């Protein structure tokens, strides 16, 4: 499900089962990231699917990337793997105004 920046953050904060999932590359994560995100690079192909399959399908995943394309793809892949609660951040971290960490 695609959510606006405000909806995504608001829902995340109210969701006791929430995990933020960053599907960008390592280089992108080092530039700027949302605090306490789980990082699994979608460009790793089968490696991405293997890592995703280890996650708890009962949790809610708030997924983001740079602009919303890769995270939308990740949400669709996760749905196919049996995840019922995946939420894509529209506009990605590019439009993000919430908290960030940078290394």
N, CA, C and O atoms as a GROMACS GRO file, in nm:
protein
  412
    1UNK      N    1   0.084  -0.118   0.000
    1UNK     CA    2   0.000   0.000   0.000
    1UNK      C    3   0.089   0.125   0.000
    1UNK      O    4   0.183   0.135   0.079
    2UNK      N    5   0.059   0.218  -0.088
    2UNK     CA    6   0.133   0.343  -0.095
    2UNK      C    7   0.077   0.443   0.005
    2UNK      O    8  -0.044   0.465   0.011
    3UNK      N    9   0.166   0.503   0.083
    3UNK     CA   10   0.121   0.602   0.182
    3UNK      C   11   0.200   0.732   0.163
    3UNK      O   12   0.318   0.731   0.127
    4UNK      N   13   0.132   0.843   0.188
    4UNK     CA   14   0.200   0.972   0.186
    4UNK      C   15   0.300   0.976   0.301
    4UNK      O   16   0.294   0.895   0.392
    5UNK      N   17   0.391   1.070   0.295
    5UNK     CA   18   0.492   1.085   0.399
    5UNK      C   19   0.428   1.092   0.538
    5UNK      O   20   0.470   1.022   0.630
    6UNK      N   21   0.325   1.177   0.552
    6UNK     CA   22   0.261   1.197   0.683
    6UNK      C   23   0.193   1.070   0.732
    6UNK      O   24   0.209   1.030   0.847
    7UNK      N   25   0.116   1.006   0.643
    7UNK     CA   26   0.044   0.882   0.679
    7UNK      C   27   0.142   0.772   0.720
    7UNK      O   28   0.121   0.702   0.818
    8UNK      N   29   0.248   0.759   0.642
    8UNK     CA   30   0.348   0.654   0.663
    8UNK      C   31   0.409   0.666   0.801
    8UNK      O   32   0.417   0.568   0.876
    9UNK      N   33   0.454   0.787   0.837
    9UNK     CA   34   0.520   0.810   0.965
    9UNK      C   35   0.422   0.798   1.080
    9UNK      O   36   0.454   0.741   1.185
   10UNK      N   37   0.302   0.853   1.060
   10UNK     CA   38   0.199   0.846   1.165
   10UNK      C   39   0.160   0.701   1.193
   10UNK      O   40   0.152   0.659   1.308
   11UNK      N   41   0.136   0.624   1.086
   11UNK     CA   42   0.099   0.483   1.102
   11UNK      C   43   0.212   0.405   1.168
   11UNK      O   44   0.187   0.322   1.255
   12UNK      N   45   0.336   0.431   1.125
   12UNK     CA   46   0.452   0.362   1.182
   12UNK      C   47   0.458   0.384   1.334
   12UNK      O   48   0.477   0.290   1.411
   13UNK      N   49   0.440   0.508   1.376
   13UNK     CA   50   0.452   0.541   1.518
   13UNK      C   51   0.341   0.478   1.602
   13UNK      O   52   0.359   0.454   1.721
   14UNK      N   53   0.226   0.450   1.540
   14UNK     CA   54   0.114   0.391   1.613
   14UNK      C   55   0.111   0.239   1.604
   14UNK      O   56   0.026   0.175   1.667
   15UNK      N   57   0.202   0.180   1.527
   15UNK     CA   58   0.201   0.037   1.500
   15UNK      C   59   0.304  -0.034   1.588
   15UNK      O   60   0.424  -0.015   1.571
   16UNK      N   61   0.256  -0.115   1.683
   16UNK     CA   62   0.348  -0.184   1.775
   16UNK      C   63   0.429  -0.293   1.706
   16UNK      O   64   0.532  -0.337   1.758
   17UNK      N   65   0.385  -0.337   1.589
   17UNK     CA   66   0.455  -0.442   1.514
   17UNK      C   67   0.538  -0.387   1.399
   17UNK      O   68   0.575  -0.461   1.308
   18UNK      N   69   0.569  -0.258   1.402
   18UNK     CA   70   0.630  -0.191   1.287
   18UNK      C   71   0.781  -0.208   1.278
   18UNK      O   72   0.853  -0.201   1.378
   19UNK      N   73   0.827  -0.229   1.156
   19UNK     CA   74   0.970  -0.230   1.125
   19UNK      C   75   0.989  -0.143   1.002
   19UNK      O   76   0.916  -0.157   0.904
   20UNK      N   77   1.088  -0.054   1.006
   20UNK     CA   78   1.121   0.027   0.889
   20UNK      C   79   1.225  -0.049   0.808
   20UNK      O   80   1.328  -0.090   0.861
   21UNK      N   81   1.198  -0.067   0.680
   21UNK     CA   82   1.287  -0.140   0.591
   21UNK      C   83   1.338  -0.048   0.482
   21UNK      O   84   1.261   0.010   0.405
   22UNK      N   85   1.471  -0.034   0.475
   22UNK     CA   86   1.538   0.048   0.375
   22UNK      C   87   1.592  -0.046   0.268
   22UNK      O   88   1.674  -0.134   0.298
   23UNK      N   89   1.548  -0.029   0.143
   23UNK     CA   90   1.590  -0.121   0.036
   23UNK      C   91   1.693  -0.058  -0.059
   23UNK      O   92   1.711  -0.106  -0.171
   24UNK      N   93   1.759   0.047  -0.015
   24UNK     CA   94   1.858   0.116  -0.099
   24UNK      C   95   1.995   0.048  -0.090
   24UNK      O   96   2.014  -0.049  -0.018
   25UNK      N   97   2.089   0.102  -0.166
   25UNK     CA   98   2.226   0.049  -0.164
   25UNK      C   99   2.299   0.097  -0.039
   25UNK      O  100   2.258   0.192   0.027
   26UNK      N  101   2.408   0.030  -0.007
   26UNK     CA  102   2.491   0.066   0.108
   26UNK      C  103   2.538   0.211   0.100
   26UNK      O  104   2.538   0.282   0.201
   27UNK      N  105   2.578   0.255  -0.020
   27UNK     CA  106   2.626   0.392  -0.039
   27UNK      C  107   2.516   0.494  -0.007
   27UNK      O  108   2.542   0.596   0.057
   28UNK      N  109   2.395   0.466  -0.052
   28UNK     CA  110   2.283   0.556  -0.025
   28UNK      C  111   2.252   0.562   0.124
   28UNK      O  112   2.223   0.670   0.178
   29UNK      N  113   2.259   0.448   0.190
   29UNK     CA  114   2.231   0.442   0.334
   29UNK      C  115   2.332   0.527   0.412
   29UNK      O  116   2.296   0.594   0.508
   30UNK      N  117   2.457   0.522   0.368
   30UNK     CA  118   2.561   0.598   0.437
   30UNK      C  119   2.540   0.749   0.426
   30UNK      O  120   2.580   0.824   0.516
   31UNK      N  121   2.477   0.793   0.318
   31UNK     CA  122   2.451   0.936   0.300
   31UNK      C  123   2.346   0.986   0.399
   31UNK      O  124   2.365   1.087   0.467
   32UNK      N  125   2.235   0.915   0.405
   32UNK     CA  126   2.123   0.958   0.490
   32UNK      C  127   2.026   0.843   0.505
   32UNK      O  128   1.996   0.774   0.408
   33UNK      N  129   1.976   0.821   0.627
   33UNK     CA  130   1.882   0.712   0.651
   33UNK      C  131   1.784   0.750   0.762
   33UNK      O  132   1.813   0.838   0.844
   34UNK      N  133   1.671   0.683   0.765
   34UNK     CA  134   1.575   0.700   0.875
   34UNK      C  135   1.627   0.615   0.991
   34UNK      O  136   1.663   0.499   0.972
   35UNK      N  137   1.632   0.671   1.112
   35UNK     CA  138   1.688   0.598   1.227
   35UNK      C  139   1.623   0.462   1.250
   35UNK      O  140   1.504   0.443   1.227
   36UNK      N  141   1.704   0.367   1.296
   36UNK     CA  142   1.660   0.232   1.333
   36UNK      C  143   1.599   0.153   1.218
   36UNK      O  144   1.514   0.066   1.240
   37UNK      N  145   1.642   0.183   1.096
   37UNK     CA  146   1.593   0.108   0.979
   37UNK      C  147   1.669  -0.023   0.965
   37UNK      O  148   1.787  -0.033   0.998
   38UNK      N  149   1.598  -0.123   0.915
   38UNK     CA  150   1.660  -0.249   0.876
   38UNK      C  151   1.698  -0.230   0.729
   38UNK      O  152   1.616  -0.188   0.649
   39UNK      N  153   1.824  -0.262   0.694
   39UNK     CA  154   1.869  -0.240   0.557
   39UNK      C  155   1.887  -0.371   0.482
   39UNK      O  156   1.967  -0.456   0.522
   40UNK      N  157   1.811  -0.388   0.372
   40UNK     CA  158   1.829  -0.501   0.282
   40UNK      C  159   1.822  -0.445   0.139
   40UNK      O  160   1.716  -0.401   0.095
   41UNK      N  161   1.933  -0.448   0.068
   41UNK     CA  162   1.944  -0.390  -0.066
   41UNK      C  163   1.866  -0.473  -0.169
   41UNK      O  164   1.896  -0.590  -0.190
   42UNK      N  165   1.767  -0.411  -0.232
   42UNK     CA  166   1.683  -0.482  -0.330
   42UNK      C  167   1.764  -0.522  -0.454
   42UNK      O  168   1.726  -0.617  -0.523
   43UNK      N  169   1.874  -0.452  -0.482
   43UNK     CA  170   1.955  -0.485  -0.599
   43UNK      C  171   2.031  -0.617  -0.582
   43UNK      O  172   2.095  -0.664  -0.677
   44UNK      N  173   2.026  -0.678  -0.464
   44UNK     CA  174   2.094  -0.805  -0.443
   44UNK      C  175   2.015  -0.923  -0.500
   44UNK      O  176   2.058  -1.037  -0.486
   45UNK      N  177   1.902  -0.896  -0.563
   45UNK     CA  178   1.826  -1.001  -0.632
   45UNK      C  179   1.786  -1.115  -0.540
   45UNK      O  180   1.709  -1.095  -0.445
   46UNK      N  181   1.837  -1.235  -0.568
   46UNK     CA  182   1.801  -1.352  -0.488
   46UNK      C  183   1.845  -1.334  -0.343
   46UNK      O  184   1.777  -1.380  -0.251
   47UNK      N  185   1.956  -1.266  -0.322
   47UNK     CA  186   2.003  -1.238  -0.186
   47UNK      C  187   1.901  -1.156  -0.109
   47UNK      O  188   1.881  -1.176   0.011
   48UNK      N  189   1.837  -1.062  -0.179
   48UNK     CA  190   1.731  -0.980  -0.118
   48UNK      C  191   1.615  -1.071  -0.076
   48UNK      O  192   1.566  -1.063   0.036
   49UNK      N  193   1.572  -1.158  -0.168
   49UNK     CA  194   1.459  -1.248  -0.139
   49UNK      C  195   1.492  -1.342  -0.023
   49UNK      O  196   1.408  -1.369   0.062
   50UNK      N  197   1.616  -1.390  -0.020
   50UNK     CA  198   1.658  -1.480   0.088
   50UNK      C  199   1.650  -1.408   0.223
   50UNK      O  200   1.601  -1.465   0.321
   51UNK      N  201   1.698  -1.283   0.228
   51UNK     CA  202   1.694  -1.206   0.353
   51UNK      C  203   1.549  -1.175   0.394
   51UNK      O  204   1.514  -1.186   0.511
   52UNK      N  205   1.468  -1.136   0.297
   52UNK     CA  206   1.328  -1.104   0.323
   52UNK      C  207   1.255  -1.226   0.381
   52UNK      O  208   1.174  -1.214   0.473
   53UNK      N  209   1.284  -1.342   0.325
   53UNK     CA  210   1.218  -1.465   0.370
   53UNK      C  211   1.248  -1.499   0.516
   53UNK      O  212   1.174  -1.576   0.578
   54UNK      N  213   1.356  -1.444   0.571
   54UNK     CA  214   1.392  -1.469   0.711
   54UNK      C  215   1.312  -1.380   0.807
   54UNK      O  216   1.312  -1.404   0.928
   55UNK      N  217   1.245  -1.280   0.753
   55UNK     CA  218   1.173  -1.185   0.838
   55UNK      C  219   1.040  -1.242   0.886
   55UNK      O  220   0.984  -1.334   0.826
   56UNK      N  221   0.990  -1.186   0.996
   56UNK     CA  222   0.863  -1.227   1.056
   56UNK      C  223   0.747  -1.172   0.973
   56UNK      O  224   0.728  -1.050   0.966
   57UNK      N  225   0.670  -1.260   0.912
   57UNK     CA  226   0.558  -1.218   0.827
   57UNK      C  227   0.443  -1.157   0.906
   57UNK      O  228   0.352  -1.097   0.848
   58UNK      N  229   0.445  -1.172   1.038
   58UNK     CA  230   0.340  -1.115   1.122
   58UNK      C  231   0.359  -0.964   1.146
   58UNK      O  232   0.266  -0.894   1.187
   59UNK      N  233   0.480  -0.915   1.120
   59UNK     CA  234   0.511  -0.774   1.146
   59UNK      C  235   0.460  -0.686   1.031
   59UNK      O  236   0.423  -0.735   0.925
   60UNK      N  237   0.459  -0.556   1.056
   60UNK     CA  238   0.426  -0.457   0.953
   60UNK      C  239   0.556  -0.394   0.905
   60UNK      O  240   0.640  -0.357   0.986
   61UNK      N  241   0.572  -0.383   0.774
   61UNK     CA  242   0.695  -0.329   0.718
   61UNK      C  243   0.669  -0.197   0.647
   61UNK      O  244   0.589  -0.190   0.554
   62UNK      N  245   0.738  -0.094   0.694
   62UNK     CA  246   0.730   0.039   0.637
   62UNK      C  247   0.855   0.054   0.552
   62UNK      O  248   0.965   0.073   0.603
   63UNK      N  249   0.836   0.046   0.420
   63UNK     CA  250   0.948   0.031   0.327
   63UNK      C  251   0.976   0.163   0.256
   63UNK      O  252   0.885   0.234   0.213
   64UNK      N  253   1.107   0.193   0.243
   64UNK     CA  254   1.142   0.314   0.168
   64UNK      C  255   1.270   0.295   0.088
   64UNK      O  256   1.351   0.206   0.115
   65UNK      N  257   1.286   0.383  -0.012
   65UNK     CA  258   1.407   0.389  -0.092
   65UNK      C  259   1.434   0.536  -0.120
   65UNK      O  260   1.401   0.621  -0.037
   66UNK      N  261   1.494   0.567  -0.232
   66UNK     CA  262   1.527   0.707  -0.261
   66UNK      C  263   1.403   0.787  -0.303
   66UNK      O  264   1.380   0.897  -0.253
   67UNK      N  265   1.324   0.730  -0.396
   67UNK     CA  266   1.209   0.805  -0.448
   67UNK      C  267   1.076   0.730  -0.444
   67UNK      O  268   0.972   0.789  -0.474
   68UNK      N  269   1.077   0.603  -0.408
   68UNK     CA  270   0.952   0.528  -0.397
   68UNK      C  271   0.936   0.415  -0.496
   68UNK      O  272   0.844   0.334  -0.482
   69UNK      N  273   1.022   0.406  -0.597
   69UNK     CA  274   1.011   0.301  -0.698
   69UNK      C  275   1.056   0.164  -0.651
   69UNK      O  276   0.982   0.066  -0.661
   70UNK      N  277   1.179   0.158  -0.598
   70UNK     CA  278   1.231   0.030  -0.549
   70UNK      C  279   1.151  -0.020  -0.430
   70UNK      O  280   1.128  -0.140  -0.418
   71UNK      N  281   1.109   0.071  -0.343
   71UNK     CA  282   1.032   0.028  -0.225
   71UNK      C  283   0.895  -0.026  -0.266
   71UNK      O  284   0.844  -0.119  -0.204
   72UNK      N  285   0.836   0.032  -0.370
   72UNK     CA  286   0.709  -0.019  -0.421
   72UNK      C  287   0.729  -0.160  -0.476
   72UNK      O  288   0.647  -0.248  -0.452
   73UNK      N  289   0.839  -0.181  -0.549
   73UNK     CA  290   0.871  -0.313  -0.602
   73UNK      C  291   0.894  -0.412  -0.486
   73UNK      O  292   0.848  -0.526  -0.491
   74UNK      N  293   0.964  -0.367  -0.382
   74UNK     CA  294   0.990  -0.452  -0.265
   74UNK      C  295   0.859  -0.493  -0.199
   74UNK      O  296   0.843  -0.609  -0.160
   75UNK      N  297   0.766  -0.400  -0.187
   75UNK     CA  298   0.635  -0.430  -0.126
   75UNK      C  299   0.562  -0.537  -0.207
   75UNK      O  300   0.501  -0.627  -0.151
   76UNK      N  301   0.568  -0.526  -0.342
   76UNK     CA  302   0.502  -0.625  -0.426
   76UNK      C  303   0.566  -0.763  -0.410
   76UNK      O  304   0.496  -0.863  -0.401
   77UNK      N  305   0.699  -0.766  -0.407
   77UNK     CA  306   0.770  -0.894  -0.387
   77UNK      C  307   0.735  -0.954  -0.252
   77UNK      O  308   0.712  -1.074  -0.240
   78UNK      N  309   0.730  -0.870  -0.150
   78UNK     CA  310   0.698  -0.917  -0.015
   78UNK      C  311   0.556  -0.974  -0.009
   78UNK      O  312   0.532  -1.074   0.057
   79UNK      N  313   0.464  -0.909  -0.079
   79UNK     CA  314   0.326  -0.959  -0.085
   79UNK      C  315   0.322  -1.099  -0.144
   79UNK      O  316   0.252  -1.187  -0.094
   80UNK      N  317   0.400  -1.119  -0.252
   80UNK     CA  318   0.405  -1.251  -0.317
   80UNK      C  319   0.463  -1.356  -0.223
   80UNK      O  320   0.432  -1.475  -0.234
   81UNK      N  321   0.548  -1.313  -0.130
   81UNK     CA  322   0.609  -1.406  -0.035
   81UNK      C  323   0.523  -1.429   0.090
   81UNK      O  324   0.562  -1.503   0.181
   82UNK      N  325   0.406  -1.363   0.095
   82UNK     CA  326   0.314  -1.387   0.205
   82UNK      C  327   0.309  -1.280   0.312
   82UNK      O  328   0.245  -1.298   0.415
   83UNK      N  329   0.375  -1.168   0.288
   83UNK     CA  330   0.368  -1.056   0.384
   83UNK      C  331   0.239  -0.980   0.357
   83UNK      O  332   0.211  -0.943   0.243
   84UNK      N  333   0.160  -0.958   0.462
   84UNK     CA  334   0.030  -0.893   0.443
   84UNK      C  335   0.034  -0.743   0.470
   84UNK      O  336  -0.051  -0.669   0.420
   85UNK      N  337   0.130  -0.697   0.549
   85UNK     CA  338   0.133  -0.556   0.587
   85UNK      C  339   0.263  -0.489   0.542
   85UNK      O  340   0.360  -0.482   0.617
   86UNK      N  341   0.261  -0.439   0.418
   86UNK     CA  342   0.376  -0.364   0.367
   86UNK      C  343   0.326  -0.228   0.322
   86UNK      O  344   0.224  -0.216   0.255
   87UNK      N  345   0.402  -0.125   0.358
   87UNK     CA  346   0.361   0.012   0.330
   87UNK      C  347   0.476   0.087   0.263
   87UNK      O  348   0.584   0.101   0.319
   88UNK      N  349   0.450   0.135   0.142
   88UNK     CA  350   0.551   0.206   0.064
   88UNK      C  351   0.547   0.356   0.095
   88UNK      O  352   0.440   0.417   0.099
   89UNK      N  353   0.666   0.414   0.116
   89UNK     CA  354   0.678   0.558   0.140
   89UNK      C  355   0.683   0.630   0.007
   89UNK      O  356   0.784   0.624  -0.062
   90UNK      N  357   0.574   0.698  -0.030
   90UNK     CA  358   0.570   0.774  -0.154
   90UNK      C  359   0.670   0.889  -0.148
   90UNK      O  360   0.676   0.962  -0.049
   91UNK      N  361   0.749   0.904  -0.254
   91UNK     CA  362   0.850   1.011  -0.258
   91UNK      C  363   0.982   0.972  -0.194
   91UNK      O  364   1.082   1.042  -0.210
   92UNK      N  365   0.983   0.860  -0.123
   92UNK     CA  366   1.106   0.810  -0.062
   92UNK      C  367   1.174   0.909   0.031
   92UNK      O  368   1.114   1.004   0.079
   93UNK      N  369   1.303   0.883   0.055
   93UNK     CA  370   1.378   0.968   0.148
   93UNK      C  371   1.407   1.105   0.087
   93UNK      O  372   1.441   1.200   0.158
   94UNK      N  373   1.393   1.115  -0.046
   94UNK     CA  374   1.415   1.243  -0.114
   94UNK      C  375   1.319   1.349  -0.061
   94UNK      O  376   1.357   1.465  -0.044
   95UNK      N  377   1.194   1.310  -0.034
   95UNK     CA  378   1.093   1.405   0.015
   95UNK      C  379   1.074   1.397   0.166
   95UNK      O  380   0.987   1.465   0.221
   96UNK      N  381   1.152   1.314   0.232
   96UNK     CA  382   1.136   1.289   0.375
   96UNK      C  383   1.171   1.411   0.458
   96UNK      O  384   1.275   1.474   0.438
   97UNK      N  385   1.084   1.445   0.552
   97UNK     CA  386   1.110   1.558   0.643
   97UNK      C  387   1.120   1.512   0.788
   97UNK      O  388   1.138   1.594   0.879
   98UNK      N  389   1.108   1.381   0.810
   98UNK     CA  390   1.118   1.326   0.945
   98UNK      C  391   1.263   1.310   0.988
   98UNK      O  392   1.352   1.363   0.923
   99UNK      N  393   1.287   1.239   1.098
   99UNK     CA  394   1.422   1.224   1.152
   99UNK      C  395   1.513   1.143   1.061
   99UNK      O  396   1.469   1.047   0.997
  100UNK      N  397   1.640   1.183   1.055
  100UNK     CA  398   1.739   1.110   0.976
  100UNK      C  399   1.869   1.096   1.052
  100UNK      O  400   1.897   1.174   1.144
  101UNK      N  401   1.948   0.998   1.013
  101UNK     CA  402   2.084   0.985   1.062
  101UNK      C  403   2.174   0.982   0.941
  101UNK      O  404   2.138   0.928   0.837
  102UNK      N  405   2.293   1.040   0.954
  102UNK     CA  406   2.392   1.032   0.846
  102UNK      C  407   2.524   0.999   0.910
  102UNK      O  408   2.556   1.047   1.019
  103UNK      N  409   2.602   0.917   0.842
  103UNK     CA  410   2.728   0.870   0.898
  103UNK      C  411   2.841   0.966   0.862
  103UNK      O  412   2.956   0.943   0.901
   0.00000   0.00000   0.00000
